[in-house]
Amino acid sequence: MEILLDEKYGEQLAKEAANPDAISSWNQFKLTYQAAKASSVPYFEGLVALSHLPHIDFLPHQKEAAEEIIHQMQGRAILADEVGLGKTIEAGLVLKEYLIRGMVNKVLILTPASLVNQWVTELHEKFYIQAYAPRKNPAWKDADIMVTSIDMAKKDPHYSEILSIPYDLIIIDEAHKLKNPATKNYQFVKALQKKYCLLLTATPIQNRITDIFNLVSILKPGYLGDLSSFKKEYGKKMGNLDGNLHLKKLISKVMIRNRRQDTGLADTKRMVKTEWIEFSEEEQQVYEKLETIKGTHPSFTYLTLAKELCSSREACYLSSKQMYDKLGDPENTGPLHDLISGVEQLPHHAKAKRMVEIIQQSDEKFIVFTEYRASQYYLQWYLQQHGISSVPFRGGFKRSKKDWMKQLFRDHAQVMIATEAAGEGINLQFCRNMINYDLPWNPMRLEQRIGRIHRFGQEKNVQIYNFAIKNTIEEHILNLLYDKISLFENAIGELDHILEDLDIKDLGHEIEAIYSESSSYGEAKIKLNNLASVISSHSEAERRSSS
Amino acid sequence: MKEAAAHEQFIRSFFHEYDCPILSDEDGRLVIQLTDKMDEALMNRPFYWHYIKKMGRQGDPMSLTLITNPDLSEEKGEYIHSGSPRLRQLYSFLQDNCRFTKLYEAVTITDQQSPLVPWLVTNLRISYFGKQKKDELLSIGLNLIHGTLVPSFMERIENYPLETTISDFTFPMTPLIRIPSGYQRIVSYVHNHIESQDRTWASQAMEALHEEKQLLSAFFKEENEEDRKLLEQELEALKGRFTPKVTVDVINGGLFYFSQTTTNQIII
């Protein structure tokens, strides 16, 4: 066994003993010994970091996760806790432990660009770890702990420099984006030199079972065999639990997955209320006018416009105007023309009115999610008309602007109006009210939204309002998807599990396809009903088999 | 809180040692006036000190408010606990600045000349790297006249008064064993000590290494250039994670002179 020892110290001491400047006093000498004792870790087991971070109340599942990653999984793991259980905290704890023990010096943290600052701040404030976000000419070699986006890292000249550095620890946030081994991102990550590695994702299996194979291959190539034999064994039929049991066991040795229901974090409840809203008479008329374009335009057009009209006249106006201009209609007689002139004359939107009513009844903060930029502008203006302060939030904002908006919302504004892409990563647990002004096609995205406020650190019950307009496409979406699947009452995260078992890739696409492929309303309804009942019966079967 | 009291004690002695007056000290809240030298060492403002020196002006060193009482941790000042950055900074300051010493036992002798016996003292940190890592501290004293080696040396001499200057009517004996060869004796003692430790951790790490290697070679069957490169890289990473090794760092050490009486007490 290798023993590395400072052979030169004897010579040095002989020389320095004659140098009065190098001589320390007896007390200094003793203090140094005392300091060395205090910074040593005399045992292999346990988490020393806990006593170094007395200001954080780690939850039991977080401590266990960190301990398991370090001691059972030897520092290479998928951290797949459900949204809001504190994956970042767990990763920070692992990092801290390795730093204290002196097992890790050089660290690279890859996150979506929008989360870079949040990581740096959280590591600094919670863990006293100084990490850096690269600016223009990052010194990859000098800074010990760097937080950056994959998009930046994979660009030259960073690319080759990063690949030349032997990292002790690599942490990848939102790792489900790495499920496709053909992508540049995947190959980049695979080529990184790493001793330890953490992959963070709330949805380790997003679409297909091979996703997990690809993630594990980053951590432990060979652990699940090679791809072709893996596919042969597990790829086809997912309903067969006996076959899966073995795989589950294998995976549990490289993956930690805490569910909300196992962690006792259900202390704060989520209260979901569906707000049924009725269109005003004028609005209903325009909506019915919309039905007439079904005959003359592709069903996709109808779907888009109907959803938009349920959001705001601005959203609907904008895209119907675009379509109209593109088609050309010299006589101004087509159904689109009728629609546009109808939209132009609409009064304020029924949903917007209801939103203001709800917000006015409270002096608490609200986050409002809409699917459309045009609605976002409209709502901001409409709130301002009622003396309610609000800030906008979009995925497209620059990092600094996002941070700034979040801060404005926390310290000043009552409302944040966000569009979909804002869903990932931003933490707003200081807010407990959410209005889903529009519902997304894909219920998983709703889960991501709710996870922004119903997460670790939320101290109150969370109130969710789901808006839906009666007798419109929204009623169908809400009834079929959200109520029948009873997503909200179930533990979150269960749905992704079910979908993955049923081999449904993207629920949103599935539903859109059903709508646009069906020739009549009745047909769509029947198909959606079928889909919903398959999902809910599967979830019941699942519950029975697990209890 | 035992831990808080220990930190408090450490901070007091540290700043006392480096001539920084403690302005107030109540309830686990200490206010310390830094000297120019310590401000430069601890406060991380090199430009300020560069400027002051260049202008030939009098610097204005800062004061530090350190809080060891957890009940006051919300108050203004730096909260000091095991992992706190300031504490780690003080530790590494000591580590960098106190590697060597030469000390004489303070004795009061009034008439005849008495000899002081030379000892080589070395404090070491042994780190064992297997699947996990742990540290062990060794403090070893070697009598440089007749070669007796005494473990846990710091614990034995902790309470003796020692000075950097020699007391009246005493004189240092010239070592028969030179310092470098004395150090070599300590080194071989450390080797023996490591060899005699339980080796389970090392064999476990070897086992894990072996297992992981097998998985890898099963995975990379195809012999193309890219795979070979990845395989090599992964193997390298595995070795880094699992190859058992031991490192030994010297914390500090020095030449110590003790009276004959004390020497006899230490050896027993």
Interface residues (C-beta under 8 A of the other chain):
Chain A: M1 E2 I3 L4 L5 D6 E7 Y9 G10 E11 Q12 L13 A14 E16 A17 N19 A22 I23 S24 S25 W26 N27 Q28 F29 K30 L31 T32 Y33 Q34 A35 A36 K37 A38 S39 S40 V41 P42 Y43 F44 E45 A49 S51 H52 L53 P54 H55 I70 H71 Q74 G75 K96 I100 R101 G102 M103 Y128 P166 K190 A191 Q193 K194 K195 Y196 S217 K220 P221 G222 Y223 G225 D226
Chain B: E3 F10 S13 F14 E17 P70 S73 Y79 H81 S82 G83 S84 P85 R88 L90 Y91 L94 Q95 N97 C98 R99 F100 T101 K102 L103 L120 T122 N123 R125 S127 Y128 F129 G130 K131 Q132 K133 K134 D135 E136 L137 S139 M154 E158 P161 L162 E163 T164 R178 I179 P180 S181 G182 Y183 Q184 V187 V190 H191 I194 W201 A202 A208 E212 L215 L216 S217 A218 F219 F220 K221 L230 Q233 E234 E236 A237 G240 R241 F242 T243 P244 K245 V246 T247 V248 D249 V250 I251 N252 G253 G254 L255
